[in-house]
């Protein structure tokens, strides 16, 4: 079994390979004072990341009557990053919706999420 110091060193090495900045946005709603709600995306974190395509083919889809280009992506984030399913991650001018955060194991060095690009 690895020591805590060894795992910390491996996580630091992994994080040094995350060379792009991204923002994590979470959907929130709040009363608007007139009986309705205001829905917004709130930035909850800015972290470094890495973007890689999944080994699947893109497909076109219509979701909620809006065209959406569905192609799989893997976004790697620092270990311990708080990401929920349906959060959105913005990298440059591109936005991705988190489909699933992959579960941690005791030897994880980073968080990987499966995401779909929102067009």
C-alpha positions in Angstrom: 0.0 0.0 0.0 1.2 3.5 -0.8 1.8 6.1 1.9 -0.2 9.3 2.0 3.0 11.2 1.0 3.4 9.0 -2.1 -0.2 9.5 -3.1 0.1 13.2 -2.6 3.2 13.3 -4.8 1.4 11.3 -7.5 -1.6 13.6 -7.4 0.7 16.6 -7.7 2.4 15.1 -10.7 -1.0 14.3 -12.3 -2.2 17.9 -11.6 1.0 19.3 -13.3 -0.3 17.7 -16.5 -3.6 19.5 -16.4 -2.5 22.5 -18.4 -5.9 24.2 -19.4 -8.0 26.3 -17.2 -11.8 25.6 -16.9 -14.8 26.8 -14.9 -17.3 24.5 -13.3 -20.8 25.9 -13.4 -23.8 24.7 -11.4 -27.5 25.3 -12.2 -29.3 27.3 -9.5 -32.7 28.9 -9.0 -33.8 31.5 -6.6 -37.0 33.4 -5.9 -37.4 36.4 -8.2 -39.6 38.4 -5.6 -42.6 38.2 -7.9 -43.7 34.6 -7.3 -41.4 33.1 -9.9 -37.8 32.0 -10.0 -34.7 33.1 -11.7 -32.6 30.3 -13.1 -28.9 30.8 -13.6 -25.6 29.0 -14.0 -23.3 29.9 -11.1 -19.5 29.4 -11.3 -18.5 27.2 -8.4 -14.8 26.7 -9.2 -12.1 27.5 -11.6 -9.5 24.7 -11.9 -7.0 23.2 -14.3 -8.1 20.4 -16.5 -7.4 18.3 -19.6 -9.9 17.4 -22.4 -9.8 14.2 -24.4 -12.2 12.6 -26.8 -13.9 9.4 -25.8 -13.5 6.4 -28.1 -17.0 6.7 -29.4 -18.5 8.2 -32.6 -20.4 11.6 -32.4 -24.1 11.6 -33.0 -26.7 14.3 -33.6 -29.6 14.5 -31.2 -32.4 16.8 -30.4 -33.0 17.4 -26.7 -35.8 19.7 -25.5 -36.5 20.7 -29.1 -32.9 22.1 -29.4 -30.3 20.6 -31.6 -27.3 19.3 -29.7 -24.2 17.8 -31.0 -23.6 14.7 -28.9 -20.0 13.5 -28.7 -18.3 11.9 -25.8 -15.5 13.7 -24.0 -13.4 12.8 -21.0 -12.4 15.8 -18.8 -9.7 15.2 -16.2 -9.8 17.5 -13.2 -7.7 17.6 -10.0 -8.3 15.0 -7.4 -11.1 16.1 -5.0 -12.7 18.5 -7.3 -16.5 18.9 -6.5 -18.4 18.1 -9.7 -22.0 16.9 -10.0 -23.8 15.2 -12.8 -25.4 17.9 -15.0 -22.8 20.6 -14.0 -21.3 22.4 -16.9 -17.6 22.8 -17.6 -16.4 25.7 -19.8 -13.0 25.4 -21.4 -12.2 28.4 -23.5 -15.3 29.0 -25.7 -16.6 25.4 -25.4 -19.1 24.2 -22.9 -19.6 20.6 -21.8 -22.3 19.1 -19.6 -21.2 16.4 -17.1 -23.0 13.1 -17.8 -21.2 11.2 -15.1 -18.3 11.7 -12.7 -16.4 8.5 -12.6 -16.1 7.0 -9.1 -13.0 7.4 -7.0 -10.9 4.5 -5.8 -8.4 4.8 -3.0 -5.5 5.1 -5.5 -7.1 7.8 -7.7 -4.8 10.7 -8.8 -7.4 12.8 -10.6 -11.1 13.0 -11.2 -12.4 12.0 -14.6 -15.8 12.9 -15.9 -17.7 11.9 -19.0 -19.2 14.9 -20.7 -21.2 16.0 -23.7 -20.4 19.2 -25.6 -23.3 21.6 -25.6 -23.6 23.4 -28.9 
